[in-house]
Amino acid sequence: MTDKPDHTLREGSLGVSIWKREGRRGSYYEITASRSYFNKETESYGYTTSLRPWNLEPLSKMLIQAREWIREHSDDTDSDAMSDATEAVEI
């Protein structure tokens, strides 16, 4: 596992990171979403995977951008798998 994502999208306090992983059947991508915040007590910034309702619309746009980035950086096998997955889920 790498300690840095292959690509990160940011919009305001939201971030979507794309990680390339290696598995038994080859490489694949994973996506993580997070929100940054400022803790007034410790006067430090942190990240959480807990999101607010108003984060959903910008996050959905970022996830579509992440899907496009993965398509651009995937080989044909990965692209076929993404097409199958997209068809299975109505967005």
Secondary structure, DSSP 8 states (H G I E B T S, - for coil): --SS-SEEEEETTEEEEEEEEEETTEEEEEEEEEEEEEETTTTEEEEES---GGGHHHHHHHHHHHHHHHHHHS-HHHHHHHHHHHHHS--
